[in-house]
Amino acid sequence: MIYLIGFMGSGKSTIAKHLSEELHKEYIEMDEEIEKKEGATIPQMFSNHGESYFREKETLFLKSIKGNEIVSTGGGIILANENRDLLAEGTVFYLQASWETIVERLADDTERPLWKGDIAEKKARLEERLPLYESLADYIIPVDGKTPGVITDEIVKCLK
């Protein structure tokens, strides 16, 4: 299993698609699959049940994945110890984006519940998660200023 981790806006979904094509493997977009399974969007789950409800759904979904796919995870997947243990069973690539890149990519995003609100809160959330991303990663792939093709090539080289 190949897991892509990183903060929101780091390119996990885009790179999962590119890797899928390059490696001829299926990919799973965790957030989309959870939304399908729950019949609700992530913002709706946060609004109706709270973040902890969504985090429980993430863990359940992560446990259910079988096979040898490429998995684009949600940015907060690394928060639970159980999730970190499950992720560590595969090969983990941390797509490392700078704060500036994240802000630029998410400038017009109104869908992500944790991207709303105070800029200092968002930056603090990233800084809180950085050590978790770094400690869990088998490979750290800096993404700033790179095309999806270049990032995909770097990951493929690591897998060889």
Stockholm file with secondary structure:
# STOCKHOLM 1.0

chainA/1-160         MIYLIGFMGSGKSTIAKHLSEELHKEYIEMDEEIEKKEGATIPQMFSNHGESYFREKETLFLKSIKGNEIVSTGGGIILANENRDLLAEGTVFYLQASWETIVERLADDTERPLWKGDIAEKKARLEERLPLYESLADYIIPVDGKTPGVITDEIVKCLK
#=GR chainA/1-160 SS CEEEECSTTSCHHHHHHHHHHHHTCCEEEHHHHHHHHHTSCHHHHHHHHCHHHHHHHHHHHHHHCCSSCEEECCTTGGGSHHHHHHHTTSEEEEEECCHHHHHHHTTTCCSCGGGSSCHHHHHHHHHHHHHHHHHHCSEEEECTTCCHHHHHHHHHHHHC
#=GC SS_cons         CEEEECSTTSCHHHHHHHHHHHHTCCEEEHHHHHHHHHTSCHHHHHHHHCHHHHHHHHHHHHHHCCSSCEEECCTTGGGSHHHHHHHTTSEEEEEECCHHHHHHHTTTCCSCGGGSSCHHHHHHHHHHHHHHHHHHCSEEEECTTCCHHHHHHHHHHHHC
//
